[in-house]
Amino acid sequence: MVRVIVIYDITDDTQRTKLSNELFKIGLSRIQKSAFSGDIDSQRFKDLTRICQDFIKSSNDVIHVVTLGIRDWERRIVLRGE
Amino acid sequence: MVRVIVIYDITDDTQRTKLSNELFKIGLSRIQKSAFSGDIDSQRFKDLTRICQDFIKSSNDVIHVVTLGIRDWERRIVLRGE
């Protein structure tokens, strides 16, 4: 399993919604309006990068797929409003 | 030095702009409308978490501060429109 963070700017609203649906389907959770995270296996990771490529339509679109160690993820700081 | 990714949802436009200015000042670069990344030293990392706390004003506000290894950062996949 690998821990991934997917961070994106997708200009088109419909494409952005479709991408988030795909990220949910792959098993990731939303951590911000345009960012998801979760643990996925290597096959799903390949699927993820292939799927993400399909949503890059304009020159303003960008998707970052970052993998990180589980300890780094567990040490993250989450600041939330009460 | 530590590599950080800062991902945020800040409801208030003015607060969100002020936060991004602070993140630029600390030496981070914007990787998405509401996400920054960069290498900072341990003192700046303490400043970062203290500064971020100031921008949490509403229950919908959230900031994730994730540290990761430089190799994980270098292995990230960036998909960009042409």
Backbone of each chain as nested JSON, in Angstrom:
{
  "chains": [
    {"id": "A", "residues": [
      {"number": 1, "name": "MET", "atoms": {"N": [0.855, -1.202, 0.0], "CA": [0.0, 0.0, 0.0], "C": [0.885, 1.245, 0.0]}},
      {"number": 2, "name": "VAL", "atoms": {"N": [0.383, 2.294, -0.604], "CA": [1.124, 3.562, -0.594], "C": [0.164, 4.691, -0.206]}},
      {"number": 3, "name": "ARG", "atoms": {"N": [0.665, 5.624, 0.582], "CA": [-0.152, 6.792, 0.973], "C": [0.046, 7.881, -0.088]}},
      {"number": 4, "name": "VAL", "atoms": {"N": [-1.058, 8.336, -0.655], "CA": [-0.975, 9.393, -1.679], "C": [-1.756, 10.639, -1.262]}},
      {"number": 5, "name": "ILE", "atoms": {"N": [-1.288, 11.76, -1.742], "CA": [-2.043, 13.01, -1.68], "C": [-2.21, 13.478, -3.124]}},
      {"number": 6, "name": "VAL", "atoms": {"N": [-3.442, 13.785, -3.511], "CA": [-3.709, 14.297, -4.854], "C": [-4.235, 15.731, -4.692]}},
      {"number": 7, "name": "ILE", "atoms": {"N": [-3.525, 16.674, -5.313], "CA": [-3.869, 18.09, -5.198], "C": [-4.092, 18.608, -6.618]}},
      {"number": 8, "name": "TYR", "atoms": {"N": [-5.225, 19.267, -6.874], "CA": [-5.484, 19.638, -8.26], "C": [-6.138, 21.004, -8.428]}},
      {"number": 9, "name": "ASP", "atoms": {"N": [-5.877, 21.591, -9.566], "CA": [-6.613, 22.772, -10.04], "C": [-7.175, 22.361, -11.396]}},
      {"number": 10, "name": "ILE", "atoms": {"N": [-8.48, 22.187, -11.481], "CA": [-9.132, 21.812, -12.734], "C": [-10.136, 22.927, -13.048]}},
      {"number": 11, "name": "THR", "atoms": {"N": [-9.957, 23.56, -14.192], "CA": [-10.73, 24.761, -14.508], "C": [-12.215, 24.467, -14.668]}},
      {"number": 12, "name": "ASP", "atoms": {"N": [-12.537, 23.422, -15.446], "CA": [-13.926, 23.126, -15.79], "C": [-14.655, 22.464, -14.625]}},
      {"number": 13, "name": "ASP", "atoms": {"N": [-15.788, 23.048, -14.198], "CA": [-16.533, 22.538, -13.046], "C": [-16.954, 21.07, -13.229]}},
      {"number": 14, "name": "THR", "atoms": {"N": [-17.449, 20.736, -14.392], "CA": [-17.923, 19.362, -14.634], "C": [-16.76, 18.377, -14.54]}},
      {"number": 15, "name": "GLN", "atoms": {"N": [-15.642, 18.737, -15.162], "CA": [-14.454, 17.864, -15.113], "C": [-13.963, 17.72, -13.673]}},
      {"number": 16, "name": "ARG", "atoms": {"N": [-14.005, 18.835, -12.94], "CA": [-13.508, 18.797, -11.557], "C": [-14.376, 17.862, -10.699]}},
      {"number": 17, "name": "THR", "atoms": {"N": [-15.704, 17.923, -10.915], "CA": [-16.616, 17.046, -10.183], "C": [-16.386, 15.587, -10.572]}},
      {"number": 18, "name": "LYS", "atoms": {"N": [-16.214, 15.344, -11.865], "CA": [-15.972, 13.968, -12.336], "C": [-14.684, 13.42, -11.737]}},
      {"number": 19, "name": "LEU", "atoms": {"N": [-13.651, 14.25, -11.674], "CA": [-12.381, 13.802, -11.096], "C": [-12.583, 13.441, -9.631]}},
      {"number": 20, "name": "SER", "atoms": {"N": [-13.269, 14.285, -8.888], "CA": [-13.446, 13.98, -7.46], "C": [-14.241, 12.678, -7.291]}},
      {"number": 21, "name": "ASN", "atoms": {"N": [-15.218, 12.436, -8.168], "CA": [-15.965, 11.162, -8.104], "C": [-15.04, 9.971, -8.341]}},
      {"number": 22, "name": "GLU", "atoms": {"N": [-14.135, 10.116, -9.292], "CA": [-13.184, 9.031, -9.584], "C": [-12.25, 8.803, -8.39]}},
      {"number": 23, "name": "LEU", "atoms": {"N": [-11.832, 9.887, -7.744], "CA": [-10.917, 9.755, -6.602], "C": [-11.623, 9.082, -5.43]}},
      {"number": 24, "name": "PHE", "atoms": {"N": [-12.906, 9.406, -5.235], "CA": [-13.693, 8.691, -4.217], "C": [-13.763, 7.202, -4.583]}},
      {"number": 25, "name": "LYS", "atoms": {"N": [-14.03, 6.915, -5.866], "CA": [-14.185, 5.509, -6.332], "C": [-12.91, 4.719, -6.096]}},
      {"number": 26, "name": "ILE", "atoms": {"N": [-11.767, 5.373, -6.246], "CA": [-10.481, 4.681, -6.056], "C": [-10.23, 4.417, -4.572]}},
      {"number": 27, "name": "GLY", "atoms": {"N": [-10.975, 5.12, -3.722], "CA": [-10.843, 4.871, -2.281], "C": [-10.165, 5.987, -1.524]}},
      {"number": 28, "name": "LEU", "atoms": {"N": [-10.018, 7.166, -2.17], "CA": [-9.381, 8.282, -1.479], "C": [-10.455, 9.102, -0.754]}},
      {"number": 29, "name": "SER", "atoms": {"N": [-10.006, 9.915, 0.213], "CA": [-10.929, 10.789, 0.952], "C": [-10.555, 12.243, 0.687]}},
      {"number": 30, "name": "ARG", "atoms": {"N": [-11.579, 13.096, 0.715], "CA": [-11.328, 14.517, 0.459], "C": [-10.747, 15.163, 1.719]}},
      {"number": 31, "name": "ILE", "atoms": {"N": [-9.644, 15.895, 1.548], "CA": [-9.061, 16.609, 2.694], "C": [-9.165, 18.117, 2.507]}},
      {"number": 32, "name": "GLN", "atoms": {"N": [-9.519, 18.532, 1.276], "CA": [-9.685, 19.951, 0.984], "C": [-10.514, 20.033, -0.284]}},
      {"number": 33, "name": "LYS", "atoms": {"N": [-11.052, 21.216, -0.625], "CA": [-11.946, 21.271, -1.799], "C": [-11.327, 20.607, -3.023]}},
      {"number": 34, "name": "SER", "atoms": {"N": [-10.021, 20.774, -3.194], "CA": [-9.379, 20.181, -4.379], "C": [-8.165, 19.345, -3.988]}},
      {"number": 35, "name": "ALA", "atoms": {"N": [-8.341, 18.575, -2.934], "CA": [-7.239, 17.686, -2.52], "C": [-7.804, 16.444, -1.848]}},
      {"number": 36, "name": "PHE", "atoms": {"N": [-7.238, 15.299, -2.212], "CA": [-7.67, 14.017, -1.653], "C": [-6.459, 13.274, -1.105]}},
      {"number": 37, "name": "SER", "atoms": {"N": [-6.712, 12.327, -0.226], "CA": [-5.627, 11.504, 0.287], "C": [-6.157, 10.132, 0.656]}},
      {"number": 38, "name": "GLY", "atoms": {"N": [-5.241, 9.154, 0.73], "CA": [-5.633, 7.81, 1.149], "C": [-4.529, 6.813, 0.858]}},
      {"number": 39, "name": "ASP", "atoms": {"N": [-4.765, 5.594, 1.329], "CA": [-3.824, 4.501, 1.077], "C": [-4.353, 3.659, -0.068]}},
      {"number": 40, "name": "ILE", "atoms": {"N": [-3.546, 3.425, -1.084], "CA": [-3.983, 2.588, -2.209], "C": [-2.878, 1.617, -2.583]}},
      {"number": 41, "name": "ASP", "atoms": {"N": [-3.246, 0.512, -3.238], "CA": [-2.232, -0.473, -3.644], "C": [-1.607, -0.045, -4.978]}},
      {"number": 42, "name": "SER", "atoms": {"N": [-0.558, -0.771, -5.371], "CA": [0.213, -0.317, -6.534], "C": [-0.619, -0.323, -7.817]}},
      {"number": 43, "name": "GLN", "atoms": {"N": [-1.549, -1.312, -7.951], "CA": [-2.382, -1.332, -9.157], "C": [-3.268, -0.086, -9.201]}},
      {"number": 44, "name": "ARG", "atoms": {"N": [-3.875, 0.242, -8.068], "CA": [-4.744, 1.435, -8.013], "C": [-3.928, 2.698, -8.25]}},
      {"number": 45, "name": "PHE", "atoms": {"N": [-2.652, 2.66, -7.846], "CA": [-1.818, 3.845, -8.059], "C": [-1.627, 4.057, -9.569]}},
      {"number": 46, "name": "LYS", "atoms": {"N": [-1.418, 2.932, -10.295], "CA": [-1.304, 3.045, -11.764], "C": [-2.607, 3.572, -12.351]}},
      {"number": 47, "name": "ASP", "atoms": {"N": [-3.725, 3.016, -11.853], "CA": [-5.032, 3.497, -12.341], "C": [-5.165, 5.007, -12.086]}},
      {"number": 48, "name": "LEU", "atoms": {"N": [-4.73, 5.401, -10.872], "CA": [-4.879, 6.805, -10.456], "C": [-4.199, 7.75, -11.444]}},
      {"number": 49, "name": "THR", "atoms": {"N": [-2.957, 7.469, -11.785], "CA": [-2.229, 8.381, -12.668], "C": [-2.831, 8.375, -14.071]}},
      {"number": 50, "name": "ARG", "atoms": {"N": [-3.293, 7.203, -14.516], "CA": [-3.929, 7.118, -15.843], "C": [-5.245, 7.925, -15.836]}},
      {"number": 51, "name": "ILE", "atoms": {"N": [-6.034, 7.754, -14.779], "CA": [-7.316, 8.463, -14.678], "C": [-7.086, 9.98, -14.601]}},
      {"number": 52, "name": "CYS", "atoms": {"N": [-6.128, 10.376, -13.778], "CA": [-5.867, 11.818, -13.611], "C": [-5.511, 12.452, -14.952]}},
      {"number": 53, "name": "GLN", "atoms": {"N": [-4.717, 11.743, -15.737], "CA": [-4.299, 12.289, -17.047], "C": [-5.507, 12.689, -17.896]}},
      {"number": 54, "name": "ASP", "atoms": {"N": [-6.594, 11.923, -17.779], "CA": [-7.797, 12.181, -18.599], "C": [-8.463, 13.519, -18.267]}},
      {"number": 55, "name": "PHE", "atoms": {"N": [-8.172, 14.062, -17.086], "CA": [-8.874, 15.271, -16.645], "C": [-8.074, 16.554, -16.893]}},
      {"number": 56, "name": "ILE", "atoms": {"N": [-6.907, 16.407, -17.494], "CA": [-6.104, 17.574, -17.852], "C": [-6.584, 18.041, -19.233]}},
      {"number": 57, "name": "LYS", "atoms": {"N": [-7.382, 19.111, -19.253], "CA": [-7.971, 19.555, -20.52], "C": [-7.419, 20.921, -20.961]}},
      {"number": 58, "name": "SER", "atoms": {"N": [-7.113, 21.784, -19.973], "CA": [-6.655, 23.131, -20.392], "C": [-5.271, 23.403, -19.823]}},
      {"number": 59, "name": "SER", "atoms": {"N": [-4.637, 24.431, -20.344], "CA": [-3.262, 24.749, -19.909], "C": [-3.231, 25.201, -18.44]}},
      {"number": 60, "name": "ASN", "atoms": {"N": [-4.39, 25.55, -17.893], "CA": [-4.431, 25.974, -16.48], "C": [-4.639, 24.794, -15.53]}},
      {"number": 61, "name": "ASP", "atoms": {"N": [-4.899, 23.616, -16.13], "CA": [-5.156, 22.442, -15.285], "C": [-3.836, 21.843, -14.807]}},
      {"number": 62, "name": "VAL", "atoms": {"N": [-3.807, 21.483, -13.522], "CA": [-2.62, 20.809, -12.973], "C": [-3.069, 19.827, -11.896]}},
      {"number": 63, "name": "ILE", "atoms": {"N": [-2.434, 18.689, -11.847], "CA": [-2.676, 17.69, -10.805], "C": [-1.323, 17.239, -10.261]}},
      {"number": 64, "name": "HIS", "atoms": {"N": [-1.185, 17.304, -8.925], "CA": [0.019, 16.796, -8.244], "C": [-0.358, 15.492, -7.562]}},
      {"number": 65, "name": "VAL", "atoms": {"N": [0.39, 14.448, -7.827], "CA": [0.193, 13.162, -7.137], "C": [1.463, 12.908, -6.339]}},
      {"number": 66, "name": "VAL", "atoms": {"N": [1.331, 12.993, -5.012], "CA": [2.5, 12.877, -4.122], "C": [2.339, 11.605, -3.282]}},
      {"number": 67, "name": "THR", "atoms": {"N": [3.382, 10.786, -3.245], "CA": [3.361, 9.617, -2.342], "C": [4.247, 9.958, -1.146]}},
      {"number": 68, "name": "LEU", "atoms": {"N": [3.869, 9.457, 0.003], "CA": [4.678, 9.746, 1.195], "C": [4.575, 8.596, 2.178]}},
      {"number": 69, "name": "GLY", "atoms": {"N": [5.516, 8.551, 3.089], "CA": [5.547, 7.494, 4.095], "C": [4.4, 7.656, 5.08]}},
      {"number": 70, "name": "ILE", "atoms": {"N": [3.944, 6.52, 5.615], "CA": [2.799, 6.569, 6.534], "C": [3.166, 7.385, 7.78]}},
      {"number": 71, "name": "ARG", "atoms": {"N": [4.459, 7.338, 8.185], "CA": [4.841, 8.107, 9.39], "C": [4.759, 9.6, 9.113]}},
      {"number": 72, "name": "ASP", "atoms": {"N": [5.196, 9.986, 7.886], "CA": [5.053, 11.4, 7.521], "C": [3.576, 11.789, 7.549]}},
      {"number": 73, "name": "TRP", "atoms": {"N": [2.715, 10.979, 7.061], "CA": [1.278, 11.292, 7.065], "C": [0.77, 11.4, 8.502]}},
      {"number": 74, "name": "GLU", "atoms": {"N": [1.188, 10.468, 9.338], "CA": [0.681, 10.474, 10.726], "C": [1.195, 11.687, 11.497]}},
      {"number": 75, "name": "ARG", "atoms": {"N": [2.333, 12.22, 11.073], "CA": [2.898, 13.402, 11.775], "C": [2.312, 14.705, 11.244]}},
      {"number": 76, "name": "ARG", "atoms": {"N": [1.41, 14.617, 10.235], "CA": [0.906, 15.893, 9.677], "C": [0.161, 16.665, 10.763]}},
      {"number": 77, "name": "ILE", "atoms": {"N": [0.126, 17.979, 10.559], "CA": [-0.607, 18.846, 11.49], "C": [-1.896, 19.282, 10.793]}},
      {"number": 78, "name": "VAL", "atoms": {"N": [-3.031, 19.077, 11.445], "CA": [-4.307, 19.514, 10.878], "C": [-4.9, 20.574, 11.808]}},
      {"number": 79, "name": "LEU", "atoms": {"N": [-5.03, 21.782, 11.297], "CA": [-5.603, 22.887, 12.075], "C": [-7.025, 23.099, 11.573]}},
      {"number": 80, "name": "ARG", "atoms": {"N": [-7.988, 23.005, 12.449], "CA": [-9.388, 23.058, 12.039], "C": [-10.146, 24.052, 12.915]}},
      {"number": 81, "name": "GLY", "atoms": {"N": [-11.103, 24.765, 12.33], "CA": [-11.944, 25.687, 13.104], "C": [-12.919, 24.916, 13.976]}},
      {"number": 82, "name": "GLU", "atoms": {"N": [-13.263, 25.531, 15.146], "CA": [-14.227, 24.839, 16.023], "C": [-15.665, 25.174, 15.677]}}
    ]},
    {"id": "B", "residues": [
      {"number": 1, "name": "MET", "atoms": {"N": [16.754, 21.088, 7.071], "CA": [15.638, 21.548, 6.235], "C": [14.577, 20.446, 6.159]}},
      {"number": 2, "name": "VAL", "atoms": {"N": [13.337, 20.869, 6.009], "CA": [12.245, 19.893, 5.863], "C": [11.357, 20.338, 4.688]}},
      {"number": 3, "name": "ARG", "atoms": {"N": [10.901, 19.354, 3.934], "CA": [9.996, 19.653, 2.817], "C": [8.561, 19.615, 3.349]}},
      {"number": 4, "name": "VAL", "atoms": {"N": [7.84, 20.713, 3.138], "CA": [6.446, 20.765, 3.605], "C": [5.493, 21.016, 2.439]}},
      {"number": 5, "name": "ILE", "atoms": {"N": [4.264, 20.507, 2.626], "CA": [3.146, 20.858, 1.756], "C": [2.074, 21.441, 2.68]}},
      {"number": 6, "name": "VAL", "atoms": {"N": [1.561, 22.614, 2.333], "CA": [0.492, 23.248, 3.107], "C": [-0.743, 23.306, 2.207]}},
      {"number": 7, "name": "ILE", "atoms": {"N": [-1.826, 22.672, 2.663], "CA": [-3.064, 22.597, 1.873], "C": [-4.167, 23.193, 2.738]}},
      {"number": 8, "name": "TYR", "atoms": {"N": [-4.934, 24.152, 2.182], "CA": [-5.896, 24.816, 3.07], "C": [-7.227, 25.136, 2.385]}},
      {"number": 9, "name": "ASP", "atoms": {"N": [-8.242, 25.193, 3.205], "CA": [-9.552, 25.736, 2.807], "C": [-9.815, 26.851, 3.807]}},
      {"number": 10, "name": "ILE", "atoms": {"N": [-9.754, 28.094, 3.373], "CA": [-10.022, 29.25, 4.238], "C": [-11.214, 29.995, 3.624]}},
      {"number": 11, "name": "THR", "atoms": {"N": [-12.28, 30.111, 4.383], "CA": [-13.545, 30.63, 3.847], "C": [-13.428, 32.098, 3.421]}},
      {"number": 12, "name": "ASP", "atoms": {"N": [-12.83, 32.918, 4.309], "CA": [-12.813, 34.367, 4.069], "C": [-11.743, 34.75, 3.049]}},
      {"number": 13, "name": "ASP", "atoms": {"N": [-12.147, 35.458, 1.996], "CA": [-11.204, 35.803, 0.911], "C": [-9.998, 36.593, 1.427]}},
      {"number": 14, "name": "THR", "atoms": {"N": [-10.24, 37.564, 2.273], "CA": [-9.148, 38.412, 2.773], "C": [-8.165, 37.576, 3.591]}},
      {"number": 15, "name": "GLN", "atoms": {"N": [-8.711, 36.732, 4.454], "CA": [-7.843, 35.866, 5.284], "C": [-7.036, 34.922, 4.389]}},
      {"number": 16, "name": "ARG", "atoms": {"N": [-7.704, 34.399, 3.343], "CA": [-7.027, 33.446, 2.473], "C": [-5.856, 34.12, 1.739]}},
      {"number": 17, "name": "THR", "atoms": {"N": [-6.095, 35.365, 1.3], "CA": [-5.021, 36.116, 0.622], "C": [-3.884, 36.412, 1.591]}},
      {"number": 18, "name": "LYS", "atoms": {"N": [-4.231, 36.813, 2.814], "CA": [-3.196, 37.107, 3.817], "C": [-2.365, 35.864, 4.112]}},
      {"number": 19, "name": "LEU", "atoms": {"N": [-3.035, 34.712, 4.212], "CA": [-2.301, 33.465, 4.486], "C": [-1.328, 33.173, 3.341]}},
      {"number": 20, "name": "SER", "atoms": {"N": [-1.806, 33.301, 2.115], "CA": [-0.892, 32.991, 0.997], "C": [0.293, 33.957, 0.996]}},
      {"number": 21, "name": "ASN", "atoms": {"N": [0.069, 35.226, 1.348], "CA": [1.2, 36.172, 1.443], "C": [2.206, 35.728, 2.496]}},
      {"number": 22, "name": "GLU", "atoms": {"N": [1.699, 35.248, 3.62], "CA": [2.588, 34.768, 4.699], "C": [3.387, 33.542, 4.237]}},
      {"number": 23, "name": "LEU", "atoms": {"N": [2.706, 32.657, 3.483], "CA": [3.388, 31.439, 3.019], "C": [4.483, 31.79, 2.012]}},
      {"number": 24, "name": "PHE", "atoms": {"N": [4.2, 32.784, 1.163], "CA": [5.255, 33.27, 0.256], "C": [6.421, 33.828, 1.075]}},
      {"number": 25, "name": "LYS", "atoms": {"N": [6.095, 34.638, 2.107], "CA": [7.124, 35.28, 2.944], "C": [8.01, 34.245, 3.64]}},
      {"number": 26, "name": "ILE", "atoms": {"N": [7.414, 33.122, 4.017], "CA": [8.191, 32.064, 4.703], "C": [9.106, 31.344, 3.711]}},
      {"number": 27, "name": "GLY", "atoms": {"N": [8.82, 31.52, 2.419], "CA": [9.695, 30.922, 1.408], "C": [9.072, 29.759, 0.666]}},
      {"number": 28, "name": "LEU", "atoms": {"N": [7.736, 29.584, 0.818], "CA": [7.077, 28.487, 0.109], "C": [6.606, 28.971, -1.263]}},
      {"number": 29, "name": "SER", "atoms": {"N": [6.339, 28.003, -2.152], "CA": [5.842, 28.334, -3.499], "C": [4.443, 27.754, -3.667]}},
      {"number": 30, "name": "ARG", "atoms": {"N": [3.642, 28.446, -4.467], "CA": [2.276, 27.978, -4.698], "C": [2.295, 26.824, -5.696]}},
      {"number": 31, "name": "ILE", "atoms": {"N": [1.615, 25.702, -5.328], "CA": [1.521, 24.585, -6.267], "C": [0.081, 24.387, -6.727]}},
      {"number": 32, "name": "GLN", "atoms": {"N": [-0.853, 25.086, -6.053], "CA": [-2.264, 24.984, -6.435], "C": [-2.945, 26.186, -5.801]}},
      {"number": 33, "name": "LYS", "atoms": {"N": [-4.174, 26.519, -6.224], "CA": [-4.814, 27.743, -5.689], "C": [-4.74, 27.819, -4.167]}},
      {"number": 34, "name": "SER", "atoms": {"N": [-4.888, 26.668, -3.515], "CA": [-4.859, 26.698, -2.041], "C": [-3.878, 25.67, -1.495]}},
      {"number": 35, "name": "ALA", "atoms": {"N": [-2.715, 25.598, -2.126], "CA": [-1.679, 24.675, -1.645], "C": [-0.298, 25.241, -1.978]}},
      {"number": 36, "name": "PHE", "atoms": {"N": [0.596, 25.141, -1.002], "CA": [1.967, 25.625, -1.16], "C": [2.938, 24.518, -0.782]}},
      {"number": 37, "name": "SER", "atoms": {"N": [4.162, 24.632, -1.251], "CA": [5.189, 23.67, -0.863], "C": [6.548, 24.349, -0.869]}},
      {"number": 38, "name": "GLY", "atoms": {"N": [7.508, 23.737, -0.174], "CA": [8.869, 24.267, -0.169], "C": [9.693, 23.63, 0.934]}},
      {"number": 39, "name": "ASP", "atoms": {"N": [10.978, 23.946, 0.925], "CA": [11.898, 23.463, 1.954], "C": [12.109, 24.576, 2.974]}},
      {"number": 40, "name": "ILE", "atoms": {"N": [11.903, 24.289, 4.234], "CA": [12.124, 25.312, 5.268], "C": [12.888, 24.708, 6.444]}},
      {"number": 41, "name": "ASP", "atoms": {"N": [13.569, 25.556, 7.211], "CA": [14.306, 25.039, 8.365], "C": [13.361, 24.878, 9.567]}},
      {"number": 42, "name": "SER", "atoms": {"N": [13.89, 24.271, 10.626], "CA": [13.01, 23.901, 11.745], "C": [12.402, 25.138, 12.425]}},
      {"number": 43, "name": "GLN", "atoms": {"N": [13.164, 26.254, 12.488], "CA": [12.596, 27.477, 13.094], "C": [11.423, 27.987, 12.259]}},
      {"number": 44, "name": "ARG", "atoms": {"N": [11.619, 28.011, 10.955], "CA": [10.538, 28.474, 10.067], "C": [9.342, 27.536, 10.139]}},
      {"number": 45, "name": "PHE", "atoms": {"N": [9.614, 26.252, 10.393], "CA": [8.491, 25.294, 10.493], "C": [7.642, 25.638, 11.721]}},
      {"number": 46, "name": "LYS", "atoms": {"N": [8.358, 26.014, 12.832], "CA": [7.595, 26.428, 14.037], "C": [6.798, 27.696, 13.743]}},
      {"number": 47, "name": "ASP", "atoms": {"N": [7.455, 28.647, 13.03], "CA": [6.738, 29.885, 12.658], "C": [5.499, 29.542, 11.83]}},
      {"number": 48, "name": "LEU", "atoms": {"N": [5.704, 28.59, 10.889], "CA": [4.629, 28.221, 9.957], "C": [3.378, 27.75, 10.712]}},
      {"number": 49, "name": "THR", "atoms": {"N": [3.57, 26.852, 11.656], "CA": [2.39, 26.304, 12.341], "C": [1.728, 27.378, 13.214]}},
      {"number": 50, "name": "ARG", "atoms": {"N": [2.561, 28.247, 13.806], "CA": [1.998, 29.335, 14.631], "C": [1.205, 30.31, 13.741]}},
      {"number": 51, "name": "ILE", "atoms": {"N": [1.809, 30.665, 12.591], "CA": [1.142, 31.602, 11.671], "C": [-0.159, 31.002, 11.152]}},
      {"number": 52, "name": "CYS", "atoms": {"N": [-0.102, 29.727, 10.743], "CA": [-1.302, 29.096, 10.178], "C": [-2.45, 29.132, 11.183]}},
      {"number": 53, "name": "GLN", "atoms": {"N": [-2.147, 28.882, 12.45], "CA": [-3.189, 28.873, 13.485], "C": [-3.978, 30.183, 13.501]}},
      {"number": 54, "name": "ASP", "atoms": {"N": [-3.299, 31.299, 13.207], "CA": [-3.966, 32.618, 13.227], "C": [-5.044, 32.76, 12.163]}},
      {"number": 55, "name": "PHE", "atoms": {"N": [-4.983, 31.912, 11.142], "CA": [-5.9, 32.079, 10.001], "C": [-7.117, 31.15, 10.077]}},
      {"number": 56, "name": "ILE", "atoms": {"N": [-7.201, 30.386, 11.14], "CA": [-8.358, 29.512, 11.339], "C": [-9.416, 30.346, 12.074]}},
      {"number": 57, "name": "LYS", "atoms": {"N": [-10.423, 30.808, 11.318], "CA": [-11.418, 31.71, 11.922], "C": [-12.801, 31.059, 12.003]}},
      {"number": 58, "name": "SER", "atoms": {"N": [-13.119, 30.183, 11.032], "CA": [-14.484, 29.617, 11.046], "C": [-14.405, 28.1, 11.095]}},
      {"number": 59, "name": "SER", "atoms": {"N": [-15.535, 27.482, 11.416], "CA": [-15.548, 26.011, 11.562], "C": [-15.296, 25.32, 10.212]}},
      {"number": 60, "name": "ASN", "atoms": {"N": [-15.425, 26.07, 9.131], "CA": [-15.162, 25.467, 7.806], "C": [-13.704, 25.575, 7.386]}},
      {"number": 61, "name": "ASP", "atoms": {"N": [-12.926, 26.322, 8.198], "CA": [-11.513, 26.506, 7.835], "C": [-10.696, 25.293, 8.261]}},
      {"number": 62, "name": "VAL", "atoms": {"N": [-9.789, 24.874, 7.372], "CA": [-8.885, 23.762, 7.707], "C": [-7.546, 24.0, 7.015]}},
      {"number": 63, "name": "ILE", "atoms": {"N": [-6.466, 23.685, 7.681], "CA": [-5.129, 23.751, 7.109], "C": [-4.404, 22.448, 7.437]}},
      {"number": 64, "name": "HIS", "atoms": {"N": [-3.875, 21.797, 6.401], "CA": [-3.048, 20.586, 6.58], "C": [-1.594, 20.992, 6.348]}},
      {"number": 65, "name": "VAL", "atoms": {"N": [-0.743, 20.661, 7.296], "CA": [0.699, 20.891, 7.137], "C": [1.361, 19.516, 7.153]}},
      {"number": 66, "name": "VAL", "atoms": {"N": [1.865, 19.113, 5.973], "CA": [2.414, 17.766, 5.82], "C": [3.914, 17.882, 5.548]}},
      {"number": 67, "name": "THR", "atoms": {"N": [4.731, 17.133, 6.296], "CA": [6.168, 17.098, 5.991], "C": [6.444, 15.773, 5.291]}},
      {"number": 68, "name": "LEU", "atoms": {"N": [7.378, 15.8, 4.38], "CA": [7.719, 14.56, 3.66], "C": [9.176, 14.568, 3.264]}},
      {"number": 69, "name": "GLY", "atoms": {"N": [9.663, 13.364, 2.944], "CA": [11.063, 13.235, 2.55], "C": [11.294, 13.846, 1.177]}},
      {"number": 70, "name": "ILE", "atoms": {"N": [12.529, 14.319, 0.974], "CA": [12.844, 14.97, -0.301], "C": [12.683, 13.964, -1.447]}},
      {"number": 71, "name": "ARG", "atoms": {"N": [12.971, 12.691, -1.196], "CA": [12.839, 11.694, -2.281], "C": [11.366, 11.518, -2.653]}},
      {"number": 72, "name": "ASP", "atoms": {"N": [10.496, 11.492, -1.615], "CA": [9.071, 11.415, -1.918], "C": [8.663, 12.633, -2.741]}},
      {"number": 73, "name": "TRP", "atoms": {"N": [9.144, 13.796, -2.415], "CA": [8.782, 14.996, -3.189], "C": [9.295, 14.882, -4.62]}},
      {"number": 74, "name": "GLU", "atoms": {"N": [10.524, 14.419, -4.761], "CA": [11.103, 14.342, -6.115], "C": [10.391, 13.293, -6.959]}},
      {"number": 75, "name": "ARG", "atoms": {"N": [9.783, 12.314, -6.32], "CA": [9.068, 11.259, -7.074], "C": [7.633, 11.665, -7.416]}},
      {"number": 76, "name": "ARG", "atoms": {"N": [7.214, 12.873, -6.956], "CA": [5.821, 13.23, -7.211], "C": [5.572, 13.294, -8.722]}},
      {"number": 77, "name": "ILE", "atoms": {"N": [4.298, 13.101, -9.068], "CA": [3.899, 13.186, -10.486], "C": [3.138, 14.495, -10.655]}},
      {"number": 78, "name": "VAL", "atoms": {"N": [3.551, 15.307, -11.619], "CA": [2.834, 16.563, -11.892], "C": [2.271, 16.482, -13.313]}},
      {"number": 79, "name": "LEU", "atoms": {"N": [0.953, 16.487, -13.408], "CA": [0.287, 16.45, -14.719], "C": [-0.204, 17.852, -15.013]}},
      {"number": 80, "name": "ARG", "atoms": {"N": [0.222, 18.395, -16.128], "CA": [-0.091, 19.799, -16.43], "C": [-0.634, 19.903, -17.851]}},
      {"number": 81, "name": "GLY", "atoms": {"N": [-1.577, 20.793, -18.057], "CA": [-2.095, 21.023, -19.415], "C": [-1.055, 21.745, -20.253]}},
      {"number": 82, "name": "GLU", "atoms": {"N": [-1.101, 21.461, -21.595], "CA": [-0.148, 22.169, -22.469], "C": [-0.706, 23.504, -22.969]}}
    ]}
  ]
}
